[in-house]
Amino acid sequence: MARPFSTAELMACVVSRALRDGEVALTGAVNMIPVSGCRLAQLTHAPSLTFIHGGSGGVNSQLAPLTASSCDAESLRAEARLSLQEIVALACRGRVDVFFGGGIQIDQHGNCNMVCVGPWHAPRFRGPGSLGLPYTSQAGRTIIYTTAHTPRTFVPRVDFMSGVGYLDGGASRAQAGPPGGGPSLVVSNLAVLDFEPETRRLRVCSLHPGVEAAEVKRQTGFPLVMPDPIPSTPAPTPMELRLLRRLDPRGLLRRLA
């Protein structure tokens, strides 16, 4: 039977549930999932959450309908606007509680790559550049998201480190992680993952409805920590789905993943 929600709507709900009241979150450029998650959190359990709409600088953008990226002028229909310099200053000073990031590659310790696949001086594929990912090292925690859970995205080791995760792993933050809190969650189109405390390796938390563990193993380029049993990701509640679709009447999330 067809699910009454899309994968991207489910991912937005996972993001929303991970946010806390009073936090400051910073999203990236192609940010439909984290922005809709932030707005959903504000409308449910975290009314005092503040989010910055990527490099546009819109603070608590009142997005309805949802836009495809932070480059849309609608992102400036907000409570305030920060300049790019102000956003960088906030991020560098550790004033961001939650940073949303991703990459063309994500490795088993949460390091992200947005620069290139292959050697940087002769890449097989060139990405858009590191963008704001270097600031993940100062954030309270990072939530990584991707709609492409494949072996090309989930690799044993990134070819270029744009965003610092837990480096080569290990439990010591001084040796194996950034000065901030580090990545806490990875939300993909197949599963929700976190990091095993001892090794800082990616661990499956839940499988999205209809996804089997064998599929996640097959679509990941390295061995995952796989508890037994693995629960199913809770589906969006009727209220969550109703609010999301009020924010997204054009159905961008329904077509995204």
N, C-alpha and C positions, 0 to 999 in steps of 0.2 A: 504494500500500500504506500502511496505517496505520503511523505511527511507534510504536515500543515505549516512547516517553516523551512526556510532555506538554511544552508550551512553557514552563510555569512551572518544571518540573524542569530543563529545559535552561538557563533563566535562573539558577537556583540554582547550577548547576555553573559557569557563567561567573563568577558572583560568587565562588564558592569559589576558583577558580583565580587570581583577582586578589588574594587575600589572602595575607599573608606571616606567617611564624612570628614571634611576639613582638609583633605589633601590637595596638593597642587600637582596637576598632571600636564605633561607636554607631549603633544602628538607630532607626527611627521607630516609629510606632504600628501601622499596617497593614503588618506586616513579615515576612510568611511567607517571602518570597523571600530577603531578606538574612539572616534568622535561620537558615533552613535552609542557606544558603550558608556562614555562619559555623560552624555545627555540622559540616557536611561537611568544611570545612577543618580543624577540630580533629581529626577522625577520620582524616584522610589526611596532608596535608603540613605542617600548621601546628598541632601540639599545644599550643604555648604562646600561641596567639592568645587574646586576651580580648575578649569582646563584652558590651556593656551593652544589655539588652533594653528599649530605649525608655525612656519616662518611668516605667515600673514600677520601674526601678533594679535589676532582677535581673542579677547578674553571672555570666556563663556558665550561664544557665538550662539545666537538664538536660531539655530538652523532648523527650519521646517519650510520647504523640503530640504532634505539632506543633499549636500553637494559632493561632487566626485573628488575634490582635492582642496587643499588649503589655498590654492591659487585662485579659487573662485571669489569674486568680489563680495558674494553673500557672506563670506566668513567674517567680514568687517562689520556686519550688523550684529554688534556685540556690546557688552557692558563697557568695554574699554579696548584700547589698542596699544600694544607695546611695539617699539621699534625693534629691529633685528639686533641692534646693539644691546638693548635692554634684555632681550630674551637670552642672548649669549651670557650676559653678566649674571642673570639669575641661575642659569645652568652651571656656570663655572664656580659659583659661590655655594653650590649645594643646596639651593633653595627649591629644587624640584623634587617632589616626593616620588613621582612615578614618571618614567620616561618610556614612551612606546617606540619600539624599533623593529627592524627586520633586516632582510638581506637577500642578495642573490645566492649567498651561501650562509648556512648556520651550522656550526660544528657541535660535537658532543659535549663541549663544555660551555656553550652559550656565547662563543665569540661569533661576531657577524662580519660579513664582507659585502660591501657595496661598490667596490672598485673594479675588480676584474676577475675572470676565471683564467687560470694559467699565470705565467710570470708577468709581472706588471709592465716590463719593458717590451713584451711581445705577447699580449693577451690573446686568448682564443675568443674571449667575449669581454666587452668593456661595459661596466655599469655606469650609473650616473655620478659616482663619486661618494666620498664618505659622508657628505651632508652633515647632519647634526649628530651622527653616531658617536663621535669621540666624547660627547658630553654624557654618554651613558655611565661613564666611570664615576661621575660625581652625583648621580641621582640616588635617591633613597633605595629605589629598586627599579628594575627594568622589566617590562612585559614585552616579549617578542611575539610577533604575529606574522603569519604567512598563509596564503591561500594555495600554496604549491608545495604540498608535502610529498616530495619526490627524492630519489637518491642524488639528483643533481643539486638540490637545495640543501639537504641534510647530509653533510660530508664529514668524514673523520676529522679533518683539519682544514680551516679556511685558507685560501690562497693568499689573501690579504686581510689583515685585521683592521677593520674600520671601527668596530665597536667592541670594547673589551668585555669579555665574559669572565670565566674562571681560568683563563690561560690554558695550562696543561692539567688542571684539576688539582685535587688534594683539598684537605679540610682547612688548612691554614689560609685565612683571607690575606694575610700579609704576603704569602708566597703565591697564592692562586687566585687572586681576585682584585677588583678595582677598589679604590678608597671608599666609594659609596657602597650601597647594599648589594650590588650585583644583580644579575638576572634572577627573577623569582619564578617566572611562569613563561611557557611557550604555548601559544594557542594556534593550532593549525586547522586545516580543513578536515583532518582525520581524527585528531585527539587533542587532549590537554596534557601537557607535560610539565614537570618541575625538575629539580636537581637533587640527586641523592647527597645528603650532607657529607658523607665520608669521602666520596670520590669526586663530587661536583659533576657527575655524569648525568645526562638526560634520563629521566625516569617517567614512565607513562603513569599519569594520574587517572585518566578516564578515556574511554573510547566513545566517539560520537555515535549516536543511534544508527544502527545498521552497519557499522564498521567492525571488522574482525581484527583480532590481534595479529593474525598472519599477514593481513594487508599492511598494517603499520610497519611490521618488521620488513616486509618486502620493499616498502617505499622509503626506507631509511638506510643510508649508506654506512651505518655502523651499528654494532649491537646496542640495544637499549636496555636499561634496567626495567624489567617487566614483572611487577608484582602479580601474585595469583591469589584470588581472582582480581580482574580489573573491572571496576564499575563502569557503568554507562554515564556519559555526561548528561546531567539533568536537562531536559528539554525546556524551552521557554515556557513560562507560565502564560495563561491567557492574558493577564494584565501586561506582562512584559511585551508580548507580541502586539497587543493593541497599541501600546505606547510607541513601540518601534515603528509601526506602520503609520501612525499619526505623524511621526517625524520624517518618514520616508514614503510619502504617497506615490512617488514616481517609481518605487520598487527597485532602487539601485542595489540594495542588499540582496534582494531576491534574485538578481541576475549576476551577482559578483562571483560567487563560488559555487 
